[in-house]
Amino acid sequence: MTFASREALTAVSAVAVLAVGLATIAAQPAAAQAPPGMSTIDKSNPATSAQDAKLRPHPTPPTVTALDKIPVGRLKLPAGFTAEIWSHGHPGARTMVRGDKGTVFMGSRLIGRVYAIVDKDGKREAKVIVQGLTQPNGLAFKDGALYVFAINKVFRYDSIEDKLDSPGTPVELTDKFGLPPEIHHNWKYVAFGPEGKLYVQVGSNCNICEVNPGVHGQIRRYNADGSSMEIVARGVRNTVGFDWHPVTKELWFTDNGRDWAGNAGPQDELNRIPAGMEGANFGFPYCHADGVPDPDVRRPFPCAGVVMPAALTGPHSAGLGIKFYTGNMFPPQYRNIAFIARRGSWNREQKFGYDVMTATPQPDGTAIIQPFMTGLLDEAKNEFYGRPTYVLQMPDGAVLVSDEQNGAVYRISYSK
């Protein structure tokens, strides 16, 4: 049996979606430059130019992949695990959260939409419930309400699962949260923590530059209404995924390293905020990976006082969604380990990532990274066929994986 939905979008609507997405990209303002007096990467530097001379970007347009072309057959998993298509026809598939009544809400970036995926007679149907926002990647759900975070807009849709066909006017919380307006690395990831606070990412407004540590390059937390803001992590270049360890309640987050410094990295990071160290510094822009000084933005002793990563996740692998597994379907050794979706490299000559890894925490606070879902990258051909972006555990213990490139969601299950 395949957990697949009917085509939620026809060929005509798919073309329209692509046109809207590309128009949205064209209409968005350019990435913000560093504030006056702050350093940015010097592309005229001969050393820098030599490092990135062969690097080329390979972005992903917001497309719709036909059901029979979605590469689920390429996916490779450990013995006993199975991958199936759970839903499709929603271009730009990224963040996923589940409502109390079973609706899976999905955010996007360039397509500017928020979807609601509902189950009808064992099949999935995707509805567009919000559109026209600037990169509404950040979603959270609490007490029947869906929180939607775009670049610098925040909305709350109360009782959303009772009115998916007509969500109505949301409660706007933009002024309460006071988020900066810059586009660069400012697409959000948000989630409610164990204590009920709402955690919000605010990325760096550049590839590599000095940032205002009170504004950019951080993880914040608020009350649900946007009051009582606190900074819980600084020196964070671009995290778009975090979760709490089920036992220790410590916050773990992925962080994407800087670009245009060569194929080897600096490597991306998996970080944890040790107990009692909220507000700690994680290095950006002076110190990367496991203690690599930045070659362009320099200061004496750049790694002094920096919390080192729990693990390195590879050069330009673009780790996004992370979730700790707490279900009963998978074998016991998977309990309390994290699944990380790696979207894949953006400008590396030999492509890297495009998979889901596991991170097993160790007693010393580090983690062991191992492959879990592979097959979307053909290393010999240097081609990729999908971009995993987020993971979501379902009530039955299965895990959903969104694929931004194919506009699809895979369901990973286990049976003996």
C-alpha positions in Angstrom: 0.0 0.0 0.0 1.3 3.5 -0.8 0.4 6.4 1.4 -0.2 8.7 -1.5 -2.7 11.4 -2.0 -4.6 12.3 -5.2 -3.0 15.0 -7.2 -3.7 18.1 -5.1 -2.8 20.3 -8.0 -3.6 19.8 -11.6 -1.1 20.4 -14.4 -2.6 23.8 -14.9 -2.4 24.8 -11.3 1.1 23.4 -11.0 2.2 25.8 -13.7 0.5 28.6 -11.9 2.2 27.6 -8.7 5.6 27.7 -10.3 4.8 31.1 -11.9 3.7 32.5 -8.5 6.8 31.1 -6.8 9.2 32.6 -9.4 7.4 35.9 -9.3 7.7 35.9 -5.5 11.4 35.3 -5.8 11.8 38.2 -8.2 9.8 40.5 -6.1 11.7 40.0 -2.9 14.3 42.6 -1.9 18.0 41.7 -2.1 19.7 40.3 0.9 20.6 43.0 3.4 24.1 44.3 3.4 26.2 44.5 6.6 25.6 47.7 8.6 28.1 50.5 8.0 31.4 49.9 9.6 30.9 46.1 9.8 33.1 43.7 7.9 31.9 41.6 5.0 33.8 39.0 3.0 36.2 40.6 0.6 35.6 38.9 -2.8 38.6 40.8 -4.2 41.0 39.0 -1.8 43.2 36.7 -4.0 43.1 33.9 -1.4 39.3 34.1 -1.1 38.9 34.2 -4.9 41.1 31.1 -5.3 39.1 29.2 -2.7 35.7 29.8 -4.4 36.7 30.1 -8.1 35.1 26.8 -9.0 32.1 27.0 -6.7 28.7 27.4 -8.4 25.2 27.7 -6.8 22.6 25.0 -7.5 19.4 26.3 -6.0 16.0 24.5 -6.1 13.0 26.1 -7.8 9.6 25.6 -6.3 8.3 22.9 -8.6 5.7 20.1 -8.6 6.9 16.6 -9.3 4.4 14.2 -10.8 3.5 11.3 -8.5 5.2 8.6 -10.7 8.4 10.7 -10.9 8.9 11.2 -7.1 12.1 9.3 -6.3 10.8 7.2 -3.4 12.3 4.1 -5.0 15.7 5.6 -4.6 15.5 5.9 -0.8 17.8 3.5 1.1 17.1 2.7 4.8 18.3 0.3 7.5 16.9 -3.2 7.5 13.2 -3.3 8.5 12.4 0.3 7.5 10.2 1.2 4.6 9.7 4.5 2.8 6.4 5.4 1.1 4.9 8.6 -0.4 2.6 10.1 2.3 1.6 13.2 0.4 2.5 15.2 -2.7 1.5 18.2 -4.8 2.6 20.9 -2.4 5.7 22.6 -3.9 8.3 24.0 -1.6 7.5 21.5 1.2 9.4 22.4 4.4 8.4 22.8 8.0 5.8 20.5 9.4 3.7 20.7 12.6 0.7 18.6 13.6 -2.5 19.9 15.0 -4.5 18.4 17.8 -7.1 17.0 15.3 -4.5 15.4 13.0 -3.9 18.2 10.4 -0.3 18.5 9.3 0.5 22.1 8.6 3.4 22.8 6.3 5.4 26.0 5.8 7.5 27.0 2.7 10.0 29.6 1.7 10.0 30.9 -1.8 6.5 29.8 -2.7 5.1 32.0 0.1 2.5 29.5 1.2 1.2 27.6 4.2 -0.5 24.3 3.5 -2.9 22.1 5.6 -2.6 18.4 4.8 -5.7 16.4 5.8 -6.5 12.7 5.7 -9.6 11.8 3.7 -10.4 8.0 3.5 -6.7 7.1 3.9 -5.5 9.6 1.3 -3.9 13.0 1.7 -5.3 16.3 0.5 -3.3 19.5 0.5 -5.1 22.8 1.0 -3.4 26.2 0.6 -4.6 28.1 3.7 -2.3 31.1 3.6 -0.4 32.6 0.6 1.4 35.8 -0.4 3.7 35.9 2.7 7.4 36.4 2.5 9.0 33.1 3.3 6.6 31.7 5.9 8.8 28.8 7.0 8.2 29.1 10.7 5.2 27.3 12.2 4.1 26.3 15.7 0.9 24.9 17.1 -0.5 25.3 20.6 -4.0 25.3 22.2 -5.7 24.9 18.9 -3.9 27.9 17.3 -1.4 27.9 14.4 1.4 30.4 14.7 2.8 31.5 11.3 6.2 33.4 11.2 7.2 35.0 7.9 10.4 37.1 7.7 9.1 39.9 9.9 5.4 39.1 10.2 3.7 37.0 12.9 0.1 35.8 12.8 -1.9 33.5 15.0 -4.8 31.5 13.5 -7.1 30.5 16.4 -9.2 27.3 16.1 -7.6 26.8 12.7 -8.6 23.1 12.4 -12.2 24.0 12.5 -12.0 26.4 9.6 -9.4 25.1 7.1 -11.6 26.1 4.1 -11.9 29.7 5.4 -9.3 30.5 8.1 -10.5 34.1 8.4 -8.5 37.1 9.7 -5.7 36.1 12.0 -4.5 37.8 15.1 -1.4 39.8 14.2 1.5 39.7 16.7 4.2 41.3 14.5 4.7 44.3 16.8 4.8 42.2 19.9 7.7 40.0 18.6 9.7 42.9 17.1 11.6 40.8 14.5 14.2 42.4 12.2 13.0 42.9 8.5 16.1 41.7 6.7 15.6 38.8 4.3 19.1 37.1 4.5 19.0 34.0 6.8 15.8 35.3 8.4 13.3 32.7 7.3 12.1 31.4 10.6 12.1 28.2 12.6 9.9 28.4 15.7 8.7 25.9 18.4 7.3 25.8 21.8 9.7 24.6 24.5 9.1 22.2 27.4 8.3 25.2 29.6 5.7 26.6 27.2 7.8 29.4 25.9 8.0 30.1 22.1 11.5 29.9 20.7 12.3 31.9 17.6 15.4 31.9 15.3 16.9 35.2 14.0 19.7 34.4 11.6 22.7 36.5 10.5 21.9 39.1 7.9 24.9 38.1 5.7 27.0 35.2 4.6 29.9 36.3 6.8 30.1 39.6 8.6 30.1 41.1 12.1 26.5 41.3 13.4 24.8 43.2 16.2 24.6 40.4 18.8 21.5 41.9 20.3 19.6 41.7 17.0 21.0 39.0 14.6 22.7 35.6 14.8 20.7 34.2 17.8 17.9 32.1 19.2 15.3 33.9 21.2 12.4 32.9 23.4 9.2 34.7 24.2 5.9 34.2 25.9 3.3 33.0 23.4 2.0 36.6 23.1 5.4 38.0 22.1 6.3 39.5 25.5 9.3 38.9 27.7 11.9 38.3 25.0 15.2 36.6 26.1 18.2 35.5 24.0 19.1 31.9 24.7 22.0 31.5 22.1 24.3 34.0 20.4 26.8 33.6 17.6 24.4 31.4 15.6 24.8 31.9 11.8 21.7 30.2 10.5 19.7 27.6 12.4 16.4 26.6 10.9 15.8 23.6 13.2 15.9 22.8 16.9 14.5 20.4 19.4 14.8 19.5 23.1 16.3 16.3 24.4 13.4 14.2 25.8 15.3 13.5 29.1 17.7 16.4 29.8 15.4 19.0 28.2 18.5 20.7 26.7 18.0 22.5 23.4 19.8 21.1 20.4 20.0 22.9 17.1 21.5 22.6 13.6 23.6 25.5 12.3 24.6 26.1 8.7 28.2 27.2 8.2 29.4 30.1 6.0 29.7 29.8 2.2 32.3 30.8 -0.3 35.3 29.6 1.8 36.0 26.4 -0.2 34.6 22.9 -0.7 35.8 21.6 2.7 33.8 23.9 4.8 33.8 25.2 7.4 31.6 22.2 8.4 28.0 22.7 9.5 27.2 22.1 13.1 25.0 20.3 15.6 24.9 22.3 18.8 23.5 21.9 22.3 23.0 24.5 24.9 24.3 22.9 28.1 22.3 23.2 31.3 22.9 26.6 32.9 24.5 28.1 29.8 21.6 29.9 28.2 22.8 32.9 26.3 26.1 31.3 25.5 28.1 32.2 22.4 28.4 29.6 19.5 31.1 31.4 17.5 29.7 33.2 14.5 31.3 35.1 12.7 34.8 34.6 14.2 34.9 30.9 15.0 33.4 28.0 13.0 32.9 24.3 13.4 35.2 22.8 16.0 37.5 25.8 16.4 38.2 27.1 12.9 39.0 30.9 12.8 37.3 32.8 10.1 39.8 33.8 7.4 38.0 37.1 6.5 36.4 38.4 9.8 39.1 38.3 12.3 39.8 39.1 15.9 42.3 38.0 18.6 41.5 34.6 20.2 38.4 34.1 18.0 37.3 30.9 19.7 37.7 32.0 23.3 34.5 31.4 25.3 32.8 29.7 22.3 30.7 26.6 23.0 32.0 23.9 20.6 29.6 21.8 18.6 28.2 18.5 19.8 29.0 17.1 16.4 30.0 18.3 12.9 27.5 17.5 10.2 29.6 17.9 7.1 30.7 20.6 4.7 27.8 22.6 3.4 25.4 19.8 4.2 22.6 22.2 5.2 21.1 20.5 8.2 17.6 21.8 8.8 14.9 19.9 10.7 15.8 18.0 13.8 13.5 15.9 16.0 14.3 13.5 18.8 12.5 10.2 18.5 10.2 9.2 21.4 7.9 6.7 19.6 7.5 3.0 20.0 7.4 1.8 16.4 11.2 2.0 15.7 13.6 -0.4 17.5 14.6 0.6 21.1 18.0 1.9 20.0 16.3 4.8 18.2 14.6 6.2 21.3 15.9 9.6 22.4 18.2 10.0 19.4 17.7 12.8 16.9 16.8 12.6 13.2 18.3 15.4 11.1 17.2 16.3 7.6 20.1 17.6 5.5 18.9 19.6 2.5 22.2 19.3 0.7 24.9 21.6 -0.4 24.2 24.8 -2.2 27.5 25.7 -3.8 29.9 22.8 -3.3 31.6 21.3 -6.4 31.1 17.7 -5.2 27.5 17.7 -3.9 27.0 16.6 -0.3 24.1 15.8 1.9 20.5 15.3 0.6 19.7 12.8 3.3 18.5 12.1 6.8 21.1 11.3 9.5 20.8 10.2 13.1 22.6 11.9 16.0 23.1 9.8 19.1 23.9 11.9 22.2 26.8 10.7 24.3 27.4 11.1 28.1 30.0 13.8 27.4 27.6 16.0 25.5 28.8 15.1 22.1 26.9 13.2 19.5 27.6 10.4 16.9 26.3 11.1 13.4 25.3 8.2 11.3 23.4 7.8 8.0 19.7 6.8 8.1 17.9 7.7 4.8 20.1 8.0 1.8 19.8 7.5 -2.0 18.8 10.9 -3.2 22.4 11.7 -4.1 24.3 9.9 -6.9 27.9 10.7 -6.0 29.3 9.1 -9.2 27.1 11.4 -11.4 27.3 14.3 -8.9 23.5 14.6 -9.2 20.8 14.9 -6.6 17.1 14.0 -6.9 15.5 15.5 -3.8 16.1 17.8 -0.8 14.9 16.5 2.6 14.1 19.5 4.8 12.1 18.6 7.9 11.1 15.6 10.0 7.9 15.0 12.0 7.1 12.1 14.3 3.5 10.9 14.0 1.4 9.4 16.8 1.9 5.8 15.6 5.7 6.3 15.7 6.3 6.6 12.0 8.4 9.6 10.9 7.5 12.0 8.1 10.2 13.6 5.9 9.4 16.6 3.7 11.2 16.9 0.3 11.3 20.5 -0.8 12.5 19.8 -4.3 9.7 17.3 -5.1 6.9 18.8 -3.1 6.4 15.6 -1.3 6.4 13.9 2.1 7.8 10.5 2.7 6.5 8.2 5.5 9.2 6.1 7.2 7.9 3.1 9.1 9.4 0.0 10.7 8.2 -3.6 10.9 10.1 -6.8 12.0 
